[in-house]
């Protein structure tokens, strides 16, 4: 991999982290203004799929993909649907900042899974940093644990686990199709499944004002740009390194939540968040040193 290639990959991850960080706060705006989890994840995906479809046309790429790519896309879609429901559902019960901190344990999980499968190896230093990241998360959650709803914590944990499956299967799908094609199929399929479920349950709850609809649009745009640039980075960086480098996302999500929603972390929680994010940054540095 050339230096220019690595720089392109890093830039794509930075764009992806910023786009993903906007999503939860935007979704919270919709939830706070008359919508519900199923409606938000359905419309969020529909907006994202529309934008990805327009990009496919702009890039003059075909909508049709091969059978092998389609199989991996469908598997990725199932993981993505569970991840989206878990993340959006969690912020109905707990603050965005806390949901993001739980969700962002997934880079460590990815590293462990890849190590177990014989890929990038975990060293003692990396294992210590992984434990430090989880310790930081525990410190961040501890001051507010009695006021947090366990359902929200469980949904955020579900999102963290299932995003690992989405990342690994999405990376495999991109061996047979472009990033735009893969993410269009994944987003459209999961959105369609949510639409069927929402209709079947009679659970549609559209936003009641402009702010709520702006939240839907912002969440959809965030997922489209975030997915496209994140998976495009896999052409320049390994899945483990790309995932680790996206550590900008939790910090930005916390800042967006504070600026837009007025959410605040206690001093001890900021320390825990700092420990967690710092450990992930150092983990990525160790990963970069291994691959250089």
N, C-alpha and C positions, 0 to 999 in steps of 0.2 A: 504494500500500500504506500503510495507516494504521500509526501507532506501535504500537497494540495488536496488529495483525496481525503485525508484526515481532517483538514480544515473545513472542507465541504460538509463532512459528516457532523462535525461539531456545530457548525452553523445551523444545520437542519435540526439537530437536537435542541438547540437554544430556541429556535422558532417553535418547535413542537412543544417544549415545556411551557412557553408563554401561552400558546393556544390552549393547551390542556388546562392550565391554571385558571383561565377565564371560565371554563365550562361549569365547574361546581357552583361558583358564585352566581353565574347567570341562571343556572337551573334553580338555585335557591330563590332568586327573584320571582321566577314563575310560580314556585311552590308557595311563596308568601302572598301571591296575588291571585288566588283562586284555583290553581291547578293542583294536580296530584302526581304521584310518582309514575304511574303507568302512562298518563297523558304526556308528561314531560319527556320520558324516555322514547315514546313513540314519535312525537313531533320533533324532538331533538334529532333523532335518527333520520327522519324524513328530510329535514332541512340539510343535514350533512350529506345524505345521498344525492339530493338535488345539486348541491355545489360540486360534489365529486363527479357527477354526470356531466355537468357543464365543463369541468376541467378535462374530462375525457374527450369531449368534442373539441375543445380548444387545442389539445395536444394531438388531435387527429389519431387517436387510438381506437381500436375496435372494442365494441362492447362484449363480443363473444370471446370466451376463453376455453381452453381445453378441459377435458374431463378430470385430469389429475389436479389441475389448478382449482377446479370447481369443488372437488372433494375436500381439499385443504381449506378452501374458503368457507365451506359450510361448517366444518369443524371449528374454524376460527370464529365464525359467526355465533355459534352456540356459546363459546367461552365469552365472547364480547357481550352478548345479551345478558349473561349472568353478571358480568362485571359492571355493565352500565346500570342494571337494576340495583345491584348492591350499593354502588357509589351514590347514585341519585337518591335511592331509598334511605341511605344512612343519614343524609343531611336533612331528612324530615324529622329526625330524632336527636341528632347531635350537631354541634357547630361544624361548619365547613372545615375550619382549621384542624379540629380533632379527627374528622373523617379522613382528611388528606394525610395526616400523620400516620394513621393506621394503614391506609391504602399504600403509602409509600414504603412499607416494609417489603414490597414486591421485588425491588432490585436485589436484595439479599437472597430472597427465595429463588430468583432466576439463577444467581450465581451457584447456589447449592444444587439446583436441578441440573445445570450444565456440567458441574463437577461430577455429579453422580452418573451422568450419561457419558463420561469420558472426555468432555470438552475442556475448556479452560480450568486449570487446576486451582483449588483453594489452598493457600499456604496458611501457616500458623498466624501470620500477621493479618491476613484477610479474615480468618475466623475470629480473631480478637476484635477486629473492627466491626464485624457483623454483630457480635455480642454487644459491643458498645452502642451500635445503632438501635438494637432492641431495648437496651437499658435506657437510652435517651427517650424512646417512645414511652416506656413505662413511667419515667419521670414526668413527661409531658402530660400523661393521662392521670397521674396520681392525685393532684390537687382537686380535680373535678370528678373523680370516679364515682362519688356518691350521688352526684346530680345527673350523671349521664345515663341514658336509657340503654340497657344491654342489647335491645333489638338493633339500635343504631350501630353499636360496636360490632355486633355479629354481621350486619350487612356490609360494613366497611371491610371487615376481615374477608368476607366472601369475595368482595371486589378485588382485594389484594391477591387472593389465591387464583381466581379465574383469569386475571390479567396475565398471569404467567403462562397459562395455556394459550391465550390469545396471541401473545408475543411469539411463542415458539411455533405455533401453527401458521401464524401470519408470515413469519420468516420463511417457512417451508413453502408456502403458497407462492411467494415471490420468486422462487426458482423457476416457475412456469408461467408467470404473468407479471405485468408491471405493477408498481405500487398503487397507482391510481385505480387500475382494474380490480386488484384484490380488495382495496378498501371500499370501493363502490359496492361490490358484491356482499362484503361482510356487513356494511352499514345498512344497505337496502334490505337484506334478508332479515337481520335482527329487528329492524324497524317494522317490517311487514308482520313478523311474528308477534311483536308487541301490539300492533294494530288489531290483529285478530283476537288476542287475549283481552285487550281493553274493550273491544266491541262486544265480545262474548259475555264479559262480566258487567257490561253496562257501566263502565267506570270512567267514561270520558268526562273530564272537568277542564274546560278551556280557561285560559287566563281571563280575568274580568276587566283588565285595563291594559293600556299601552306598555307600562313597565313590565307586566307579566309576559306580553308578547315579545318585547325586546329581549327578555331573559331566554325565551325559547330560541329566538334567532341567534343570540350570542352563544348559547350552548351548542346549537347545531353547527355554527361556523367554527367554534372551538374544536369540536370533534373531527370535522372534516380536515381542517388545516393540521391539527395535531396528529391524526392518524397518517395522513399523507406524508408529512415531513419526517415523522418518527420511523415509519417503515422504509422510507426512501434512504434514511441514514444507514440502514443495514447493508446497503451496497458499498459502504465505505468503512463501517465499523462493525465489530462483532456484536451479537445480541447482548452479551453481558456488558460490554463497555458502553454501548449505546444506552442501555437501561440505567447503568450507574450514572452516566453523565446527565441524565434527565433529572438529577437531584435539584435542579433549579425550580422544578415544578412545586414542591411543597412550600418552599419559602414564598414564591409568588402567590400561591393560592391563599396562604395566610394573610399576606399583605392586601390582596384583593378583597378578602373577606372583611378585613379591618376597615378598609377604605370605603367599601360600598355597603356592607351590611352592618358595620359598627361592632363586629365581633372583636373581642379582646382576649388575649392569653394572659394569665397571671405570670409574674416574674419567674416562678419555678418552672412553669410550662415553657417559657421562652428558653430557659436554660436547657431543658430536656430536648426541645426542638433543635437548639443549636448543637447539642451533643450528637443527636441523630443525624442531622444533615452533615455535620463535620465528619462523622465516621464514614458516611457514604462517599463524601468527597475524597477522603484519604484512601478508601477502598478503591475508588476509580483511579487514583494516582498509582496505587500498587498494580492495578490491572494494566494501566498504560505502560508501566515499567516492564511488566512481564512480556507485553506484546511488542515493545520497541526493539 
